[in-house]
Amino acid sequence: MPGQWGTEPFSDSVDAHTRFLSWIENGNFYVVDSDREPIGTLALSHTVPEYAREGCAERPGPALYLEALTTDPSLRGQGLGRSLLAWAEQESARQGAGWLRLDCWAGNARLRRYYRKAGFEEFGRCRLGNWEGALFERKIKAEA
């Protein structure tokens, strides 16, 4: 999907390298493995990506922002993505956040439906160059 990821390899982006290093250095990047093979990733932090800051500026807080949510395509339909979202919600509650926010490519109707079915509400758009993103949030229930 060139619209989702562009036409250049993500690994060629200096900005992508910088973001990943920042997540790792700050302890915000998580890898899920099965038999020592990575099957999913996510980044979870209090930092809203620069391209989404305007769209999130008037939203209630505190919030955590979820990025780099990936799952092994061979495991599609087995609930791994939902499990990662549930963990991110639990971690958000543990850290005292009232909201969990994320974005995805606005042109991916299937992914947008997925997030809505997972309980997220679409609240706006963001832009990075020619890429248009859809912004989502979910109210986090306080830990019992």
Secondary structure, DSSP 8 states (H G I E B T S, - for coil): -HHHH-SS-GGG-HHHHHHHHHHHHTT-EEEEEETTEEEEEEEEES---GGGHHHHTTS-S-EEEEEEEEE-GGGTTSSHHHHHHHHHHHHHHHTT-SEEEEEEETT-HHHHHHHHHTT-EEEEEEEETTEEEEEEEEE-----
